[in-house]
């Protein structure tokens, strides 16, 4: 990535809505090796926030600590006004935090529609078919392939299905970890467009992404990470013109 390249980011102002997720003093370690250092940030309701940084900067680790997939060494998490620092992963899902992991994590032996119905279990555990119409409207390619076995989808279609599983669970905060990996640009654009639509409808999105240009095109607010620490933040238009973006990716 050329940190000096022109990035056409919109001049969005940060929403004044109350913070939905607040992270304070987050510390994460693998054994004796501390990889996330006293990280603090927040995501507001209806906001599209993105964590940017080089590989190994700690982005995925932060996401997994938030959704309780990794233990935290220290710090406090507040979600929708409640302290969720001690919550386990199922409790975070029930609270409204749905995490779409990196990679095409779908049940390949099931049909597209059955995969989506499993996604509804995240919040109500009833396989609610009434939620399908909205998801098919957001992702028409899945409607066309609803009865197809997921193993027969392309890699990009499987990633769309994984994101749709998260969306159908009706999150308050949707966490997306590098949805672009291995995908064609047109598919990436489709996924990020839907994420933008969700934010416009009041859902918060927290994205980790290596494609900086695409992330800044859709995001409202950015946090820049370097070696497990936040080294800069701002709106998309502010971040693209600052030195912190170059430092976060090039280390100087």
PyMOL commands that set and color helices and strands:
alter all, ss='L'
color gray80, all
select helices_A, chain A and resi 59-66+89-95+112-120+129-138+140-144+150-152+155-168+185-200+212-218+236-240+243-250
alter helices_A, ss='H'
color red, helices_A
select strands_A, chain A and resi 19-30+33-44+48-52+74-79+82-83+97-100+173-177+204-208+221-226+229-235
alter strands_A, ss='S'
color yellow, strands_A
deselect
rebuild
show_as cartoon
